[in-house]
Amino acid sequence: MEEPQYVVRRITPTEAERLMGMRDGWTDIEWKGKPAPDTARYRCLGNSMVTVVMRFIALRIADALADN
């Protein structure tokens, strides 16, 4: 019996931006006079935080400060 062949693809920078809650092309900036390479865009996304989660945390902090 033959083993099933699976192919796993890497998500695109645009898909990663969407997962992070950013608009399409957010990390698509000019870099060294050219469009940013995917590697730099992935690095940018990896060093950022999910916008929806950050908003949630900020609102909870604001609520806690307002209660005091």
PyMOL Python script that loads the backbone (N, CA, C, O; Angstrom):
from pymol import cmd

cmd.read_pdbstr("""\
ATOM      1  N   MET A   1       0.831  -1.185   0.000  1.00  0.00           N
ATOM      2  CA  MET A   1       0.000   0.000   0.000  1.00  0.00           C
ATOM      3  C   MET A   1       0.875   1.247   0.000  1.00  0.00           C
ATOM      4  O   MET A   1       1.882   1.321   0.704  1.00  0.00           O
ATOM      5  N   GLU A   2       0.477   2.200  -0.785  1.00  0.00           N
ATOM      6  CA  GLU A   2       1.272   3.415  -0.939  1.00  0.00           C
ATOM      7  C   GLU A   2       0.889   4.476   0.093  1.00  0.00           C
ATOM      8  O   GLU A   2      -0.287   4.643   0.417  1.00  0.00           O
ATOM      9  N   GLU A   3       1.898   5.194   0.607  1.00  0.00           N
ATOM     10  CA  GLU A   3       1.667   6.271   1.575  1.00  0.00           C
ATOM     11  C   GLU A   3       0.982   7.453   0.877  1.00  0.00           C
ATOM     12  O   GLU A   3       1.338   7.786  -0.254  1.00  0.00           O
ATOM     13  N   PRO A   4       0.011   8.088   1.532  1.00  0.00           N
ATOM     14  CA  PRO A   4      -0.600   9.273   0.912  1.00  0.00           C
ATOM     15  C   PRO A   4       0.404  10.415   0.842  1.00  0.00           C
ATOM     16  O   PRO A   4       1.217  10.596   1.748  1.00  0.00           O
ATOM     17  N   GLN A   5       0.342  11.174  -0.228  1.00  0.00           N
ATOM     18  CA  GLN A   5       1.244  12.306  -0.427  1.00  0.00           C
ATOM     19  C   GLN A   5       0.527  13.586  -0.029  1.00  0.00           C
ATOM     20  O   GLN A   5      -0.507  13.928  -0.603  1.00  0.00           O
ATOM     21  N   TYR A   6       1.074  14.293   0.953  1.00  0.00           N
ATOM     22  CA  TYR A   6       0.496  15.543   1.414  1.00  0.00           C
ATOM     23  C   TYR A   6       1.398  16.695   1.003  1.00  0.00           C
ATOM     24  O   TYR A   6       2.625  16.596   1.040  1.00  0.00           O
ATOM     25  N   VAL A   7       0.768  17.774   0.616  1.00  0.00           N
ATOM     26  CA  VAL A   7       1.501  18.978   0.279  1.00  0.00           C
ATOM     27  C   VAL A   7       0.993  20.091   1.182  1.00  0.00           C
ATOM     28  O   VAL A   7      -0.200  20.392   1.210  1.00  0.00           O
ATOM     29  N   VAL A   8       1.908  20.693   1.913  1.00  0.00           N
ATOM     30  CA  VAL A   8       1.556  21.802   2.780  1.00  0.00           C
ATOM     31  C   VAL A   8       2.144  23.054   2.158  1.00  0.00           C
ATOM     32  O   VAL A   8       3.339  23.119   1.870  1.00  0.00           O
ATOM     33  N   ARG A   9       1.288  24.052   1.953  1.00  0.00           N
ATOM     34  CA  ARG A   9       1.795  25.286   1.351  1.00  0.00           C
ATOM     35  C   ARG A   9       1.935  26.362   2.421  1.00  0.00           C
ATOM     36  O   ARG A   9       1.240  26.344   3.437  1.00  0.00           O
ATOM     37  N   ARG A  10       2.826  27.278   2.178  1.00  0.00           N
ATOM     38  CA  ARG A  10       3.032  28.424   3.066  1.00  0.00           C
ATOM     39  C   ARG A  10       1.956  29.460   2.738  1.00  0.00           C
ATOM     40  O   ARG A  10       1.636  29.684   1.570  1.00  0.00           O
ATOM     41  N   ILE A  11       1.401  30.091   3.781  1.00  0.00           N
ATOM     42  CA  ILE A  11       0.415  31.131   3.516  1.00  0.00           C
ATOM     43  C   ILE A  11       1.116  32.347   2.934  1.00  0.00           C
ATOM     44  O   ILE A  11       2.298  32.578   3.191  1.00  0.00           O
ATOM     45  N   THR A  12       0.384  33.115   2.152  1.00  0.00           N
ATOM     46  CA  THR A  12       0.960  34.307   1.531  1.00  0.00           C
ATOM     47  C   THR A  12       1.016  35.440   2.556  1.00  0.00           C
ATOM     48  O   THR A  12       0.327  35.384   3.574  1.00  0.00           O
ATOM     49  N   PRO A  13       1.822  36.460   2.302  1.00  0.00           N
ATOM     50  CA  PRO A  13       1.842  37.594   3.213  1.00  0.00           C
ATOM     51  C   PRO A  13       0.457  38.236   3.372  1.00  0.00           C
ATOM     52  O   PRO A  13       0.110  38.683   4.465  1.00  0.00           O
ATOM     53  N   THR A  14      -0.325  38.285   2.312  1.00  0.00           N
ATOM     54  CA  THR A  14      -1.676  38.855   2.394  1.00  0.00           C
ATOM     55  C   THR A  14      -2.558  38.020   3.310  1.00  0.00           C
ATOM     56  O   THR A  14      -3.319  38.571   4.106  1.00  0.00           O
ATOM     57  N   GLU A  15      -2.469  36.698   3.210  1.00  0.00           N
ATOM     58  CA  GLU A  15      -3.242  35.829   4.095  1.00  0.00           C
ATOM     59  C   GLU A  15      -2.803  36.015   5.549  1.00  0.00           C
ATOM     60  O   GLU A  15      -3.634  36.011   6.457  1.00  0.00           O
ATOM     61  N   ALA A  16      -1.508  36.175   5.764  1.00  0.00           N
ATOM     62  CA  ALA A  16      -0.993  36.398   7.120  1.00  0.00           C
ATOM     63  C   ALA A  16      -1.493  37.727   7.672  1.00  0.00           C
ATOM     64  O   ALA A  16      -1.843  37.817   8.849  1.00  0.00           O
ATOM     65  N   GLU A  17      -1.531  38.759   6.830  1.00  0.00           N
ATOM     66  CA  GLU A  17      -2.052  40.052   7.258  1.00  0.00           C
ATOM     67  C   GLU A  17      -3.513  39.923   7.678  1.00  0.00           C
ATOM     68  O   GLU A  17      -3.920  40.485   8.695  1.00  0.00           O
ATOM     69  N   ARG A  18      -4.290  39.195   6.908  1.00  0.00           N
ATOM     70  CA  ARG A  18      -5.704  39.006   7.237  1.00  0.00           C
ATOM     71  C   ARG A  18      -5.870  38.267   8.555  1.00  0.00           C
ATOM     72  O   ARG A  18      -6.741  38.612   9.353  1.00  0.00           O
ATOM     73  N   LEU A  19      -5.044  37.252   8.791  1.00  0.00           N
ATOM     74  CA  LEU A  19      -5.117  36.515  10.054  1.00  0.00           C
ATOM     75  C   LEU A  19      -4.757  37.396  11.246  1.00  0.00           C
ATOM     76  O   LEU A  19      -5.257  37.189  12.351  1.00  0.00           O
ATOM     77  N   MET A  20      -3.898  38.369  11.021  1.00  0.00           N
ATOM     78  CA  MET A  20      -3.476  39.276  12.089  1.00  0.00           C
ATOM     79  C   MET A  20      -4.456  40.424  12.290  1.00  0.00           C
ATOM     80  O   MET A  20      -4.301  41.216  13.220  1.00  0.00           O
ATOM     81  N   GLY A  21      -5.470  40.522  11.421  1.00  0.00           N
ATOM     82  CA  GLY A  21      -6.467  41.585  11.541  1.00  0.00           C
ATOM     83  C   GLY A  21      -6.059  42.874  10.860  1.00  0.00           C
ATOM     84  O   GLY A  21      -6.623  43.929  11.149  1.00  0.00           O
ATOM     85  N   MET A  22      -5.086  42.809   9.960  1.00  0.00           N
ATOM     86  CA  MET A  22      -4.628  44.004   9.245  1.00  0.00           C
ATOM     87  C   MET A  22      -5.257  44.026   7.857  1.00  0.00           C
ATOM     88  O   MET A  22      -5.709  42.998   7.354  1.00  0.00           O
ATOM     89  N   ARG A  23      -5.282  45.202   7.247  1.00  0.00           N
ATOM     90  CA  ARG A  23      -5.824  45.266   5.895  1.00  0.00           C
ATOM     91  C   ARG A  23      -4.806  44.717   4.894  1.00  0.00           C
ATOM     92  O   ARG A  23      -3.604  44.678   5.161  1.00  0.00           O
ATOM     93  N   ASP A  24      -5.309  44.301   3.755  1.00  0.00           N
ATOM     94  CA  ASP A  24      -4.442  43.750   2.709  1.00  0.00           C
ATOM     95  C   ASP A  24      -3.370  44.766   2.312  1.00  0.00           C
ATOM     96  O   ASP A  24      -3.662  45.948   2.130  1.00  0.00           O
ATOM     97  N   GLY A  25      -2.150  44.304   2.183  1.00  0.00           N
ATOM     98  CA  GLY A  25      -1.056  45.158   1.754  1.00  0.00           C
ATOM     99  C   GLY A  25      -0.436  46.004   2.854  1.00  0.00           C
ATOM    100  O   GLY A  25       0.402  46.860   2.568  1.00  0.00           O
ATOM    101  N   TRP A  26      -0.823  45.789   4.093  1.00  0.00           N
ATOM    102  CA  TRP A  26      -0.309  46.594   5.213  1.00  0.00           C
ATOM    103  C   TRP A  26       1.218  46.545   5.283  1.00  0.00           C
ATOM    104  O   TRP A  26       1.851  47.560   5.575  1.00  0.00           O
ATOM    105  N   THR A  27       1.809  45.399   5.023  1.00  0.00           N
ATOM    106  CA  THR A  27       3.267  45.264   5.096  1.00  0.00           C
ATOM    107  C   THR A  27       3.932  45.397   3.726  1.00  0.00           C
ATOM    108  O   THR A  27       5.147  45.240   3.609  1.00  0.00           O
ATOM    109  N   ASP A  28       3.147  45.683   2.697  1.00  0.00           N
ATOM    110  CA  ASP A  28       3.680  45.794   1.332  1.00  0.00           C
ATOM    111  C   ASP A  28       4.204  47.213   1.120  1.00  0.00           C
ATOM    112  O   ASP A  28       3.540  48.056   0.518  1.00  0.00           O
ATOM    113  N   ILE A  29       5.408  47.452   1.629  1.00  0.00           N
ATOM    114  CA  ILE A  29       6.000  48.788   1.563  1.00  0.00           C
ATOM    115  C   ILE A  29       7.243  48.753   0.672  1.00  0.00           C
ATOM    116  O   ILE A  29       7.719  47.683   0.293  1.00  0.00           O
ATOM    117  N   GLU A  30       7.748  49.915   0.351  1.00  0.00           N
ATOM    118  CA  GLU A  30       8.988  49.978  -0.418  1.00  0.00           C
ATOM    119  C   GLU A  30      10.156  49.713   0.512  1.00  0.00           C
ATOM    120  O   GLU A  30      10.231  50.272   1.606  1.00  0.00           O
ATOM    121  N   TRP A  31      11.063  48.860   0.074  1.00  0.00           N
ATOM    122  CA  TRP A  31      12.222  48.483   0.872  1.00  0.00           C
ATOM    123  C   TRP A  31      13.442  48.479  -0.031  1.00  0.00           C
ATOM    124  O   TRP A  31      13.521  47.692  -0.975  1.00  0.00           O
ATOM    125  N   LYS A  32      14.391  49.356   0.255  1.00  0.00           N
ATOM    126  CA  LYS A  32      15.599  49.512  -0.567  1.00  0.00           C
ATOM    127  C   LYS A  32      15.247  49.841  -2.016  1.00  0.00           C
ATOM    128  O   LYS A  32      15.882  49.357  -2.953  1.00  0.00           O
ATOM    129  N   GLY A  33      14.223  50.676  -2.175  1.00  0.00           N
ATOM    130  CA  GLY A  33      13.835  51.126  -3.509  1.00  0.00           C
ATOM    131  C   GLY A  33      12.997  50.147  -4.303  1.00  0.00           C
ATOM    132  O   GLY A  33      12.672  50.422  -5.458  1.00  0.00           O
ATOM    133  N   LYS A  34      12.637  49.012  -3.723  1.00  0.00           N
ATOM    134  CA  LYS A  34      11.834  47.996  -4.406  1.00  0.00           C
ATOM    135  C   LYS A  34      10.716  47.543  -3.479  1.00  0.00           C
ATOM    136  O   LYS A  34      10.743  47.844  -2.286  1.00  0.00           O
ATOM    137  N   PRO A  35       9.731  46.820  -4.013  1.00  0.00           N
ATOM    138  CA  PRO A  35       8.720  46.258  -3.107  1.00  0.00           C
ATOM    139  C   PRO A  35       9.377  45.309  -2.105  1.00  0.00           C
ATOM    140  O   PRO A  35      10.323  44.597  -2.442  1.00  0.00           O
ATOM    141  N   ALA A  36       8.875  45.305  -0.892  1.00  0.00           N
ATOM    142  CA  ALA A  36       9.462  44.475   0.166  1.00  0.00           C
ATOM    143  C   ALA A  36       9.374  42.998  -0.207  1.00  0.00           C
ATOM    144  O   ALA A  36       8.334  42.548  -0.689  1.00  0.00           O
ATOM    145  N   PRO A  37      10.451  42.234   0.010  1.00  0.00           N
ATOM    146  CA  PRO A  37      10.388  40.799  -0.250  1.00  0.00           C
ATOM    147  C   PRO A  37       9.486  40.116   0.784  1.00  0.00           C
ATOM    148  O   PRO A  37       9.286  40.634   1.883  1.00  0.00           O
ATOM    149  N   ASP A  38       8.952  38.965   0.424  1.00  0.00           N
ATOM    150  CA  ASP A  38       8.063  38.233   1.325  1.00  0.00           C
ATOM    151  C   ASP A  38       8.719  37.956   2.676  1.00  0.00           C
ATOM    152  O   ASP A  38       8.054  38.008   3.710  1.00  0.00           O
ATOM    153  N   THR A  39      10.011  37.663   2.673  1.00  0.00           N
ATOM    154  CA  THR A  39      10.715  37.360   3.922  1.00  0.00           C
ATOM    155  C   THR A  39      10.616  38.529   4.898  1.00  0.00           C
ATOM    156  O   THR A  39      10.344  38.327   6.081  1.00  0.00           O
ATOM    157  N   ALA A  40      10.832  39.740   4.413  1.00  0.00           N
ATOM    158  CA  ALA A  40      10.742  40.927   5.270  1.00  0.00           C
ATOM    159  C   ALA A  40       9.311  41.133   5.756  1.00  0.00           C
ATOM    160  O   ALA A  40       9.087  41.547   6.893  1.00  0.00           O
ATOM    161  N   ARG A  41       8.341  40.841   4.883  1.00  0.00           N
ATOM    162  CA  ARG A  41       6.935  40.995   5.274  1.00  0.00           C
ATOM    163  C   ARG A  41       6.560  39.982   6.349  1.00  0.00           C
ATOM    164  O   ARG A  41       5.861  40.322   7.304  1.00  0.00           O
ATOM    165  N   TYR A  42       7.019  38.736   6.201  1.00  0.00           N
ATOM    166  CA  TYR A  42       6.750  37.720   7.229  1.00  0.00           C
ATOM    167  C   TYR A  42       7.397  38.123   8.557  1.00  0.00           C
ATOM    168  O   TYR A  42       6.801  37.939   9.618  1.00  0.00           O
ATOM    169  N   ARG A  43       8.594  38.664   8.499  1.00  0.00           N
ATOM    170  CA  ARG A  43       9.297  39.102   9.717  1.00  0.00           C
ATOM    171  C   ARG A  43       8.501  40.218  10.403  1.00  0.00           C
ATOM    172  O   ARG A  43       8.334  40.214  11.623  1.00  0.00           O
ATOM    173  N   CYS A  44       8.017  41.163   9.608  1.00  0.00           N
ATOM    174  CA  CYS A  44       7.188  42.252  10.142  1.00  0.00           C
ATOM    175  C   CYS A  44       5.960  41.700  10.854  1.00  0.00           C
ATOM    176  O   CYS A  44       5.624  42.126  11.958  1.00  0.00           O
ATOM    177  N   LEU A  45       5.302  40.757  10.215  1.00  0.00           N
ATOM    178  CA  LEU A  45       4.095  40.172  10.797  1.00  0.00           C
ATOM    179  C   LEU A  45       4.423  39.356  12.037  1.00  0.00           C
ATOM    180  O   LEU A  45       3.650  39.342  12.995  1.00  0.00           O
ATOM    181  N   GLY A  46       5.553  38.682  12.025  1.00  0.00           N
ATOM    182  CA  GLY A  46       5.951  37.885  13.179  1.00  0.00           C
ATOM    183  C   GLY A  46       6.296  38.730  14.390  1.00  0.00           C
ATOM    184  O   GLY A  46       6.187  38.268  15.526  1.00  0.00           O
ATOM    185  N   ASN A  47       6.716  39.973  14.154  1.00  0.00           N
ATOM    186  CA  ASN A  47       7.068  40.882  15.248  1.00  0.00           C
ATOM    187  C   ASN A  47       5.901  41.763  15.680  1.00  0.00           C
ATOM    188  O   ASN A  47       6.056  42.623  16.547  1.00  0.00           O
ATOM    189  N   SER A  48       4.733  41.548  15.078  1.00  0.00           N
ATOM    190  CA  SER A  48       3.575  42.374  15.429  1.00  0.00           C
ATOM    191  C   SER A  48       2.608  41.592  16.318  1.00  0.00           C
ATOM    192  O   SER A  48       2.848  40.432  16.653  1.00  0.00           O
ATOM    193  N   MET A  49       1.523  42.246  16.686  1.00  0.00           N
ATOM    194  CA  MET A  49       0.512  41.614  17.532  1.00  0.00           C
ATOM    195  C   MET A  49      -0.833  41.667  16.823  1.00  0.00           C
ATOM    196  O   MET A  49      -1.089  42.566  16.022  1.00  0.00           O
ATOM    197  N   VAL A  50      -1.684  40.704  17.120  1.00  0.00           N
ATOM    198  CA  VAL A  50      -3.001  40.644  16.491  1.00  0.00           C
ATOM    199  C   VAL A  50      -3.818  41.848  16.954  1.00  0.00           C
ATOM    200  O   VAL A  50      -3.978  42.075  18.154  1.00  0.00           O
ATOM    201  N   THR A  51      -4.327  42.610  16.000  1.00  0.00           N
ATOM    202  CA  THR A  51      -4.999  43.864  16.331  1.00  0.00           C
ATOM    203  C   THR A  51      -6.250  43.658  17.184  1.00  0.00           C
ATOM    204  O   THR A  51      -6.508  44.451  18.090  1.00  0.00           O
ATOM    205  N   VAL A  52      -7.017  42.628  16.917  1.00  0.00           N
ATOM    206  CA  VAL A  52      -8.240  42.383  17.682  1.00  0.00           C
ATOM    207  C   VAL A  52      -7.912  42.058  19.140  1.00  0.00           C
ATOM    208  O   VAL A  52      -8.609  42.506  20.051  1.00  0.00           O
ATOM    209  N   VAL A  53      -6.867  41.290  19.354  1.00  0.00           N
ATOM    210  CA  VAL A  53      -6.457  40.931  20.719  1.00  0.00           C
ATOM    211  C   VAL A  53      -5.943  42.169  21.450  1.00  0.00           C
ATOM    212  O   VAL A  53      -6.276  42.376  22.617  1.00  0.00           O
ATOM    213  N   MET A  54      -5.146  42.984  20.789  1.00  0.00           N
ATOM    214  CA  MET A  54      -4.616  44.195  21.421  1.00  0.00           C
ATOM    215  C   MET A  54      -5.747  45.151  21.797  1.00  0.00           C
ATOM    216  O   MET A  54      -5.709  45.779  22.855  1.00  0.00           O
ATOM    217  N   ARG A  55      -6.745  45.257  20.933  1.00  0.00           N
ATOM    218  CA  ARG A  55      -7.891  46.124  21.246  1.00  0.00           C
ATOM    219  C   ARG A  55      -8.643  45.589  22.463  1.00  0.00           C
ATOM    220  O   ARG A  55      -9.019  46.354  23.352  1.00  0.00           O
ATOM    221  N   PHE A  56      -8.860  44.284  22.500  1.00  0.00           N
ATOM    222  CA  PHE A  56      -9.548  43.654  23.629  1.00  0.00           C
ATOM    223  C   PHE A  56      -8.818  43.959  24.939  1.00  0.00           C
ATOM    224  O   PHE A  56      -9.438  44.356  25.925  1.00  0.00           O
ATOM    225  N   ILE A  57      -7.509  43.771  24.939  1.00  0.00           N
ATOM    226  CA  ILE A  57      -6.710  44.021  26.146  1.00  0.00           C
ATOM    227  C   ILE A  57      -6.769  45.498  26.543  1.00  0.00           C
ATOM    228  O   ILE A  57      -6.929  45.820  27.720  1.00  0.00           O
ATOM    229  N   ALA A  58      -6.643  46.386  25.567  1.00  0.00           N
ATOM    230  CA  ALA A  58      -6.670  47.820  25.861  1.00  0.00           C
ATOM    231  C   ALA A  58      -8.008  48.241  26.456  1.00  0.00           C
ATOM    232  O   ALA A  58      -8.045  49.046  27.386  1.00  0.00           O
ATOM    233  N   LEU A  59      -9.102  47.706  25.932  1.00  0.00           N
ATOM    234  CA  LEU A  59     -10.423  48.049  26.477  1.00  0.00           C
ATOM    235  C   LEU A  59     -10.589  47.533  27.901  1.00  0.00           C
ATOM    236  O   LEU A  59     -11.188  48.210  28.737  1.00  0.00           O
ATOM    237  N   ARG A  60     -10.070  46.350  28.186  1.00  0.00           N
ATOM    238  CA  ARG A  60     -10.168  45.813  29.547  1.00  0.00           C
ATOM    239  C   ARG A  60      -9.329  46.627  30.520  1.00  0.00           C
ATOM    240  O   ARG A  60      -9.737  46.836  31.662  1.00  0.00           O
ATOM    241  N   ILE A  61      -8.164  47.089  30.084  1.00  0.00           N
ATOM    242  CA  ILE A  61      -7.330  47.951  30.929  1.00  0.00           C
ATOM    243  C   ILE A  61      -8.051  49.273  31.202  1.00  0.00           C
ATOM    244  O   ILE A  61      -8.064  49.761  32.332  1.00  0.00           O
ATOM    245  N   ALA A  62      -8.651  49.846  30.152  1.00  0.00           N
ATOM    246  CA  ALA A  62      -9.389  51.106  30.308  1.00  0.00           C
ATOM    247  C   ALA A  62     -10.561  50.923  31.279  1.00  0.00           C
ATOM    248  O   ALA A  62     -10.817  51.796  32.108  1.00  0.00           O
ATOM    249  N   ASP A  63     -11.271  49.797  31.181  1.00  0.00           N
ATOM    250  CA  ASP A  63     -12.380  49.521  32.100  1.00  0.00           C
ATOM    251  C   ASP A  63     -11.874  49.414  33.543  1.00  0.00           C
ATOM    252  O   ASP A  63     -12.493  49.943  34.466  1.00  0.00           O
ATOM    253  N   ALA A  64     -10.757  48.733  33.724  1.00  0.00           N
ATOM    254  CA  ALA A  64     -10.199  48.546  35.070  1.00  0.00           C
ATOM    255  C   ALA A  64      -9.758  49.890  35.650  1.00  0.00           C
ATOM    256  O   ALA A  64      -9.964  50.146  36.836  1.00  0.00           O
ATOM    257  N   LEU A  65      -9.160  50.740  34.835  1.00  0.00           N
ATOM    258  CA  LEU A  65      -8.736  52.068  35.305  1.00  0.00           C
ATOM    259  C   LEU A  65      -9.932  52.948  35.621  1.00  0.00           C
ATOM    260  O   LEU A  65      -9.883  53.745  36.558  1.00  0.00           O
ATOM    261  N   ALA A  66     -10.998  52.814  34.858  1.00  0.00           N
ATOM    262  CA  ALA A  66     -12.201  53.622  35.097  1.00  0.00           C
ATOM    263  C   ALA A  66     -12.889  53.203  36.396  1.00  0.00           C
ATOM    264  O   ALA A  66     -13.497  54.032  37.072  1.00  0.00           O
ATOM    265  N   ASP A  67     -12.793  51.917  36.746  1.00  0.00           N
ATOM    266  CA  ASP A  67     -13.404  51.430  37.973  1.00  0.00           C
ATOM    267  C   ASP A  67     -12.694  51.934  39.218  1.00  0.00           C
ATOM    268  O   ASP A  67     -13.302  52.027  40.285  1.00  0.00           O
ATOM    269  N   ASN A  68     -11.411  52.261  39.092  1.00  0.00           N
ATOM    270  CA  ASN A  68     -10.632  52.714  40.252  1.00  0.00           C
ATOM    271  C   ASN A  68     -10.763  54.152  40.417  1.00  0.00           C
ATOM    272  O   ASN A  68     -10.181  54.723  41.339  1.00  0.00           O
TER     273      ASN A  68
END
""", "prot")
cmd.dss("prot")
cmd.show_as("cartoon", "prot")
cmd.util.cbc("prot")
cmd.orient("prot")
